[in-house]
Amino acid sequence: MPREIKKAVGEVGRCFKEAGLKPGDLLLLACSGGRDSLALALCARICARSMGLLLTGIVVDHGMQEGSGKVAARAAKQLLKMGIPAKVAKISLDPREEKENGEEAAAREARHGALKREAKSEGARAVLLAHTLTDQAESVLLDACRTPSSSSWIGMEKACLRDGVLYLRPLLKISRRETTQICREAGISWWDDPTNGREGEAGSDLPRRSRIRSLVMPELEAISGGGAQAHLAQFASMHREDEEFLDSLARKALGGASFSLPFSLPSSLLSSLPRPVERRCCRIILKNFLDRRAAVERQVEAFINLLDKGRGEIFLASSLRLCVSRGEVVINLCNN
């Protein structure tokens, strides 16, 4: 077995065991027809057979590009050729989501919805996603550029539960160079999404992630002499451990706080904490009343400033007001 395939199979098998998968469990593989998801399909098939797991595939067709249906059908046929039954799910973007957050975010949400529906319909134990070490490094840079928060550096989780569905990313220690080699060794041809751009391509119409991929990462690799992607991904993993520890201290400090309206608690409970824990307490509180991460992060520092001053108010989304006055933090509807 070629070195790259052996390494990836080891990572996939380790991920399956850590997730507690048992013989007979069904796994849903999300495949785009790109090199990463096809490399994952090959390795997941090997591990599934050796562990007695069942594997099925889904190819999501966003319909955003001409010929996307043909690309999706080809990917489904490739999975079937590997011995993985697959279906194509054609979806459409939510116009409201697209208007508010852009096409890329709308596509991501629509894709998640399709995977969630299929996983629950089929009774899948987990959904497999083909994000790689390269994706992890790109995500850290992209998130840090978008959101001024320490949580921007934690990257993607290897295993996460969202809306009752377990998502696994077994390839977070495998680079795109390695998934490319895996496909070449196995004689698998792949599709390159044109919106990913080419190295050195600076098209302003490309998604931000694609511009980071084609312009920033190659430059970082050149400047560092190689290894920048791996270092960023490793940093994300280490930083996630730090964040989880500090978050646990924040949750303990908040104790049995009830996050219903009107919400209140003594402001001294927060202001007496070390600043890193105080900031996380503020973030946890805001997350319970705001549904967008960007909205939460915009208000965290404003919240802390009110605690420092001991008085004042800020207006949140959804007609809510946060007020610090007379030693109390209160969140309630503006018209109350």
Secondary structure, DSSP 8 states (H G I E B T S, - for coil): --HHHHHHHHHHHHHHHHTT--TT-EEEEE--SSHHHHHHHHHHHHHHHHHT-EEEEEEEE---STTHHHHHHHHHHHHHHTT--EEEEE----HHHHHHH-HHHHHHHHHHHHHHHHHHHHT-SEEE----HHHHHHHHHHHHHH--SGGGGS---SEEEETTEEEE-TTTTS-HHHHHHHHHHHT------GGG--TT---TTS-HHHHIIIIIHHHHHHHHTS-HHHHHHHHHHHHHHHHHHHHHHHHHHHTT---SSSEEEEHHHHHTS-HHHHHHHHHHHHHTT-S-HHHHHHHHHHHHHHHHHT-EEEEETTTEEEEEETTEEEEEETT-
